[in-house]
Each structure stands twice: as C-alpha cells, then as structure tokens.
Amino acid sequence: MKELENLEEKLILKRALNGEKEAFAEIYDFYVIRIFRFVYLKTSSKETAEDLTSESFLKCWRYIKIKNESGKKEIVKNNKISSLLYKIARNLIIDYYRKKKDLIIEIKEEEKEIIIDHKQDILAEINKKQEVEELRKSLGYLKDDYQELLILKYVEDLTMPEIVDITGKKEGAIRVQLHRAKKALERVMRREK
C-alpha cells in the first residue's frame, strides 16, 4: 500500500509541477487532514490549526509554481510533497510561537499601565450598568410620555427638532414636559433609595 501511495504521490506531484491545478487539489485532499492534525497537536487551537494549515498549502502552491516557472522541477527530496508540506507547516508553527512570545513580552513590559487602566474601566463599566439598571427601573414608574421624552433626549441624545419631528408636538410643550419628566424621575429615584 505504501508503494502505491508513493507512486501515486509521485505522479500527482509531477502533474502539479506541470501546472495542473487539479493535481494540487488532489494533494490538498490527500494531506489536509494530516497537516491539520500535525499543526493542531502542536498548537492546541482549532482556529490556529485551520489558519496555519491553509497557509501551509498556500505556501506550498506558491513554491511549486515558482519552481515550475524557473524550470527547477526537482524541488522536493525523493519526489515527496509530504515532506515539503510538513516542513512548511513546521516553520509556520515556529513563526507562530515566536510572534506569540513577542506579543507576551510586549504586553508584560510595555502595556502595564493600559492593563491597570483597563481594570478601572471594567469597574466603571459595572457601575455604569448598575446605574442604567436603576434608571430603567425608575423609568418604569413614569407615564409613557415622560419615559419617551427622557429616552429620546438623554439616552438617544436627539436634538429638540428631531424630537419635535418624532412626537409631532410643539417645541415649547416638549421643553415643559421634559422638565416635568426630569422632576418626576428625580422623585422616583429618591424614593427608590
């Protein structure tokens, strides 16, 4: 069986070297699971393995194409494409870990202040969410007109002409209702606390 695979592989490689895209598709079909498994076992990430596997085949195709155009058809030892694919995948894995190592060092040394500030941002975000939830509950006690105007003005941040257009009310009436709505909301929030 191995001899048959070797013979078949040599024939497919020869066709690929002659520029047949279908031959390279056969190479892809034959080796994609093997290369993926190799990369996955080295990276332990399905997404990373998929990316690096795809990149391996792309680089292999480019390499074959360049060598074919230059007339150098003896591009792999023993006429085995598998060795070329595994070598490319291995080099991509090495590059992946180098970049990852550089990224970790960069974060540890250069980004400390951002990380500290990010923690403060998270606390601020939690407080903000709590305030929004309290506001949502308090709005529930107001009549619908007041709720609508407060949301349009202060949540959606619409201008007075936009609110006039949406509600069909006059600007003066909206200003009065907004003032009353704010006072009503303040009363409800004080009562809630």
GUTOR-344284 format. One record per residue: residue in three letters; x, y, z of N, C-alpha, C, O, CB in turn. Coordinates in steps of 0.001 Angstrom, whole numbers, plus 500000, padded with zeros to 6 digits. Glycine has a CB too. Layout:
# GUTOR-344284
alaXYZXYZXYZXYZXYZ
...
//
This chain:
# GUTOR-344284
met500829498799500000500000500000500000500867501257500000500581502226499298499060500003501214
lys501936501220500804502844502369500868503446502660499504503551503816499094503958502119501890
glu503847501582498792504451501763497472503451502393496508503809503238495687504951500417496915
leu502204501976496618501168502537495759500992504019496071500886504843495163499831501778495940
glu500962504353497363500843505756497757502029506562497236501855507670496729500745505881499289
asn503233506007497360504426506709496887504380506924495381504709508004494892505686505931497264
leu503971505895494652503876506004493204502809507017492811503026507869491949503570504640492582
glu501662506909493455500567507846493175500981509278493519500686510215492777499301507453493971
glu501661509430494642502110510749495059503094511342494047503030512532493736502756510673496443
lys503989510519493544504964510991492549504270511444491269504643512456490674505983509884492228
leu503265510691490853502520511058489642501753512363489842501738513229488967501549509934489249
ile501116512488491008500366513715491303501319514907491378501018515982490859499576513571492632
leu502455514715492019503448515784492117503937516191490729504089517379490444504635515340492992
lys504178515218489880504636515524488523503589516353487784503930517305487081504938514224487743
arg502308515989487943501240516757487306501190518175487877501005519142487138499879516051487494
ala501354518292489196501329519617489837502491520471489330502340521670489096501397519481491386
leu503646519836489166504811520566488668504629521022487225505269521977486783506053519701488779
asn503766520344486503503458520754485134502359521809485094501899522200484021503044519546484305
gly501939522270486283500998523386486354499536522997486451498668523860486318501174524236485176
glu499233521724486680497837521291486795497274521643488170497715521113489190497718519775486545
lys496307522532488180495690522927489453494932521764490084494891521634491308494741524116489242
glu494332520917489245493584519763489767494500518815490535494087518202491519492891519006488618
ala495735518700490081496693517839490771496989518392492166497095517635493131498000517712489953
phe497118519708492262497363520285493577496138520123494474496274519961495687497739521768493450
ala494954520164493889493725519925494664493730518506495223493284518277496348492460520154493785
glu494232517559494443494345516177494931495354516089496074495141515370497050494760515229493784
ile496439516820495942497434516864497026496783517417498287496961516879499380498668517731496623
tyr496032518491498121495336519095499252494397518074499904494441517882501119494547520345498797
asp493562517429499114492611516453499653493317515313500380492840514825501404491744515891498534
phe494451514900499842495172513770500410495861514129501728495952513291502625496197513260499416
tyr496350515377501853497169515739503013496524516707504003497085516927505077498426516330502538
val495408517273503695494868518324504559494611517822505980494920518530506938493578518873503967
ile494066516645506136493785516131507483495082515864508230495185516143509424492937514843507412
arg496065515330507535497349515032508185498054516305508649498552516377509772498260514254507229
ile498090517301507773498759518555508129497998519257509253498597519786510189498876519485506894
phe496672519252509142495858519857510207496156519181511547496385519861512547494344519746509872
arg496152517855511569496397517122512814497775517472513372497923517679514577496283515596512582
phe498772517538512511500123517901512927500144519283513576500703519461514659501077517867511729
val499539520243512915499535521611513426498701521694514705499093522358515665498987522588512360
tyr497568521028514712496682521079515887497386520526517121497297521106518202495382520287515623
leu498079519415516961498781518828518104499896519733518615500264519662519788499355517473517725
lys500422520564517762501482521495518169500927522785518776501578523400519621502360521833516973
thr499732523197518352499203524490518798498043524373519783497776525314520529498757525285517609
ser497355523241519798496191523002520666495049523992520440494232524216521334496616523062522111
ser494993524573519269493927525518518939493384525178517564494125525162516582494439526989518985
lys492088524908517497491472524542516225491589525682515219491943525453514062490000524166516431
glu491294526906515650491343528057514746492759528296514227492961528542513038490828529314515455
thr493723528222515119495111528414514720495542527307513763496222527563512769496030528449515956
ala495142526077514073495491524946513210494884525108511822495543524820510824495021523628513838
glu493640525565511746493000525790510451493754526859509662494032526690508475491525526203510639
asp494078527952510334494794529049509661496168528603509155496531528860508007494956530240510617
leu496913527942510013498263527534509638498250526424508584499142526356507739499029527069510871
thr497248525568508637497119524528507609496849525165506252497479524810505257495988523533507970
ser495926526090506217495634526783504960496868527501504434497180527446503245494488527781505151
glu497552528166505332498755528897504929499848527946504424500604528289503514499287529730506105
ser499925526756505016500907525759504564500664525376503115501597525329502314500855524508505451
phe499413525102502782499095524708501408499291525868500432499739525671499302497656524194501325
leu498956527053500872499155528216500015500639528427499719501022528670498575498561529470500669
lys501464528334500749502908528496500547503466527379499674504339527610498838503640528522501897
cys502961526186499872503412525054499064503067525291497595503900525078496714502773523734499565
trp501843525730497338501417526005495961502302527087495328502740526953494185499931526443495932
arg502555528147496079503411529216495562504818528700495267505422529048494252503476530380496562
tyr505322527877496160506670527317495992506740526465494724507666526601493925507068526472497227
ile505758525594494552505718524752493349505613525616492100506296525365491107504533523763493412
lys504769526619492150504573527500490994505870528234490632506239528311489460503452528518491282
ile506549528766491635507804529492491398508862528547490819509553528889489859508319530137492716
lys508978527361491412509975526400490936509627525924489528510517525702488708510075525198491898
asn508354525769489253507911525346487927508260526406486887508736526089485797506396525071487924
glu508017527667487238508304528765486311509804528931486070510231529358484997507721530067486847
ser510589528589487082512040528728486930512666527511486250513854527518485926512688528947488291
gly511859526461486035512355525267485355513002524259486271513517523245485800513324525656484315
lys512990524511487584513575523582488556512473522660489070511757522998490013514260524351489742
lys512346521508488447511259520609488816511652519632489919510793518947490475510796519843487605
glu512929519563490236513364518722491351513327519577492617514358520056493089514805518127491101
ile512150519754493143512008520674494268511910520001495622512126520640496652510813521512494067
val511586518718495631511476518009496900512293516730496849512403516084495808510005517697497229
lys512856516381497983513655515161498049512744513955497874511620513941498374514429515074499390
asn513227512955497171512504511708496936511151511917496261510277511052496333512306510986498240
asn510980513061495606509713513376494936508504513222495863507451512747495440509537512481493718
lys508655513616497101507554513517498066507114514916498475507882515684499055507977512688499317
ile505887515223498165505319516528498523505057516615500017505060517705500589504020516783497748
ser504829515463500655504516515456502083505636516094502902505373516843503842504267514027502564
ser506865515800502549507976516379503316507993517898503195508275518605504162509317515801502839
leu507688518388502003507629519845501800506495520451502633506684521478503284507430520181500291
leu505335519826502615504186520349503373504471520365504880504188521351505562502927519502503086
tyr505029519271505387505321519228506823506393520250507205506329520857508274505772517817507231
lys507372520433506327508422521413506606507836522824506653508153523610507546509536521331505540
ile506987523130505689506340524449505669505487524632506921505550525675507571505469524616504395
ala504684523609507261503826523692508448504671523872509708504342524681510575502944522427508572
arg505748523120509798506630523232510964507190524643511098507202525204512194507777522221510867
asn507650525214510001508193526579510036507124527594510414507404528552511134508800526946508681
leu505912527393509938504813528293510308504497528198511800504187529204512439503558527968509485
ile504575527000512343504344526816513778505425527535514580505133528205515570504316525310514141
ile506669527392514146507781528084514821507559529597514780507717530283515790509144527719514156
asp507195530105513613506918531544513484505749531965514370505775533032514982506619531904512019
tyr504736531124514430503564531416515261503978531580516725503564532536517381502505530291515124
tyr504788530661517234505204530753518631506166531915518869506161532512519946505854529453519065
arg506976532233517890507851533407518022507030534673518170507286535492519052508790533527516809
lys506044534830517304505186536012517352504418536052518661504268537112519270504212536028516163
lys503935534897519090503182534823520340504070535200521525503633535907522433502600533409520536
lys505311534728521512506267535055522576506547536552522590506574537175523651507584534265522392
asp506752537122521417506996538561521321505799539343521844505969540357522521507299538964519868
leu504616538889521543503403539557521998503290539513523515502937540512524142502173538918521361
ile503588538361524105503511538230525558504530539147526223504200539820527200503744536768525988
ile505742539188525724506771540061526294506337541522526165506493542312527097508140539833525591
glu505798541865525009505377543235524780504293543642525775504328544757526294504875543405523346
ile503365542789526041502293543101526979502835543199528395502477544110529141501186542045526906
lys503687542275528759504210542274530120505036543522530421504948544071531519505052541035530349
glu505832543973529463506751545069529738506216546445529358506437547415530084508025544831529023
glu505527546539528249505191547853527719503755548293527973503442549478527864505446547868526266
glu502884547354528310501462547684528382500888547628529797499670547556529957500690546754527502
lys501728547660530813501246547525532187500231548593532564499219548294533199502407547577533145
glu500493549826532179499590550921532531498217550739531901497194551025532523500185552255532100
ile498203550264530670496925550047529987496137548957530692494920549064530843497148549675528506
ile496836547895531130496156546809531826495560547314533132494422546978533463497123545645532094
ile496312548113533874495813548673535128494610549570534858493594549475535547496925549464535855
asp494723550440533855493605551307533490492407550495533032491262550879533275494022552282532396
his492666549364532366491579548527531885490768547978533060489543547885532982492128547375531025
lys491454547615534153490736547150535344489803548232535856488673547953536256491722546734536448
gln490282549470535841489439550577536283488272550773535331487165551096535761490255551867536393
asp488512550581534046487441550678533053486370549632533318485177549908533191488001550514531633
ile486804548424533688485844547356533969484979547730535164483764547540535126486569546021534229
leu485587548260536227484817548687537390483848549809537029482700549814537474485755549141538508
ala484313550751536228483445551849535795482285551310534968481153551776535096484244552889534982
glu482572550326534120481524549726533280480482549015534137479286549097533856482139548736532270
ile480928548323535174479992547642536079479109548672536774477892548502536855480757546786537128
asn479727549742537278478946550796537930477945551420536963476801551697537322479875551879538491
lys478395551631535747477527552225534727476330551319534455475201551799534347478314552478533422
lys476569550009534343475480549057534104474484549063535258473276548975535041476039547642533901
gln474994549166536486474105549223537642473258550493537606472063550458537897474915549157538948
glu473880551600537253473144552864537162472074552796536071470958553282536256474111554029536883
val472422552192534941471450552057533852470283551180534291469130551473533975472121551465532591
glu470580550107535018469504549234535502468595549968536475467374549819536425470087547988536173
glu469189550758537361468382551561538298467528552576537538466357552775537860469295552291539319
leu468113553207536542467382554173535731466226553488535005465121554025534941468324554854534720
arg466487552297534458465446551561533749464273551253534669463115551401534279466011550268533166
lys464574550827535884463509550534536855462738551801537206461509551792537278464096549901538134
ser463464552876537421462813554137537797461938554666536670460857555197536927463860555187538177
leu462383554532535432461579554991534301460254554245534227459248554784533767462350554816532994
gly460269553016534679459050552202534656457921552795535481456758552471535241459351550818535154
tyr458230553658536450457218554278537301456627555545536676455622556067537159457816554608538655
leu457248556034535608456778557263534972455738556948533904455658555828533399457955558038534357
lys454940557969533572453978557755532498454720557679531160455840558170531020452911558889532477
asp454066557055530192454704556754528903455281557983528208456380557915527657453709556093527988
asp454562559105528222455051560318527555456378560767528148457305561131527424454017561449527666
tyr456459560736529477457693561151530143458847560191529801459960560619529496457480561211531676
gln458555558908529861459580557902529527460132558159528126461344558206527915458993556462529617
glu459214558323527179459612558511525787460499559743525612461536559674524953458378558630524903
leu460096560863526198460871562090526047462246561986526701463238562439526130460110563259526638
leu462313561398527887463603561236528562464547560332527765465743560602527665463395560663529966
ile463999559276527212464831558357526416465312559043525141466489558962524789464041557069526064
leu464394559718524453464785560393523212465861561448523460466825561549522702463565561040522555
lys465692562230524519466615563333524785467932562873525406469001563279524950465957564338525694
tyr467869562032526436469065561749527228469723560401526934470915560224527188468717561809528667
val468969559471526413469573558191526058469965558189524582471094557852524226468603557026526362
glu469017558571523736469286558602522290470022559870521875470559559942520770467980558490521509
asp470050560861522745470771562108522516470301562839521251471107563366520485472256561829522422
leu468987562856521054468415563548519899468271565038520181468158565460521332467051562945519529
thr468276565818519119468101567265519251466616567579519396465761566738519122468706568016518029
met466326568795519829464941569217520004464151569137518677463027568634518671464899570651520563
pro464718569623517556463980569499516286463670568037515918462608567750515365464783570149515158
glu464589567124516221464342565709515940463209565165516810462369564395516342465621564887516167
ile463196565574518082462135565118518987460791565695518550459773565004518589462448565528520452
val460788566964518131459556567591517616459037566786516430457846566485516341459812569077517197
asp459938566445515530459564565689514336459007564314514701458027563867514105460771565537513405
ile459617563644515667459187562298516063457831562333516769456944561538516457460237561650516980
thr457674563250517714456456563265518540455312564043517919454149563781518225456763563844519887
gly455622564991517055454570565827516464454076566913517414453063567559517149453402564962516039
lys454787567111518514454409568145519491455232569396519236456262569349518565454615567643520954
lys454771570504519773455498571763519639456692571765520590456686571109521632454567572972519925
glu457726572529520195458960572558520969458736573046522393459299572484523333459976573436520285
gly457925574081522563457647574610523907457004573553524797457371573412525963456735575841523821
ala456056572818524253455374571764525025456357570662525413456291570114526512454198571165524212
ile457263570351524500458248569297524789459182569747525905459506568963526798459064568939523520
arg459615571005525860460508571515526905459827571442528279460443571037529265460931572973526591
val458574571833528328457829571779529602457709570334530071457937570038531243456412572415529449
gln457349569432529151457182568030529535458510567397529960458549566578530878456575567237528376
leu459591567782529287460906567258529669461276567709531081461804566924531869461985567716528663
his460998568968531396461274569487532731460472568708533772461013568300534799460942570994532809
arg459196568505533506458336567739534432458802566289534537458786565701535618456860567785533967
ala459217565717533402459667564321533402460930564161534243461058563184534981459923563834531963
lys461871565115534141463098565050534939462779565141536426463340564396537229464067566175534536
lys461876566054536796461485566212538211460823564925538718461104564473539828460512567428538386
ala459950564345537906459270563105538303460283561968538470460176561167539398458194562714537255
leu461253561906537577462280560874537659463125561046538917463451560067539589463170560905536415
glu463478562284539235464256562547540459463492562094541690464074561495542594464600564043540577
arg462193562373541735461375561942542881461362560419543014461516559877544109459934562467542737
val461178559748541894461135558283541922462460557722542372462490556781543165460769557721540549
met463553558269541891464875557760542241465189557996543732465804557150544383465947558428541360
arg464766559139544257464963559406545683464163558419546510464646557904547518464557560851546036
arg462953558161546083462075557222546804462665555815546759462577555076547739460641557225546197
glu463263555441545634463850554118545475465023553898546429465220552795546938464306553920544038
lys465791554946546663466956554829547545466501554817548970467324554725549881467954555972547314
//
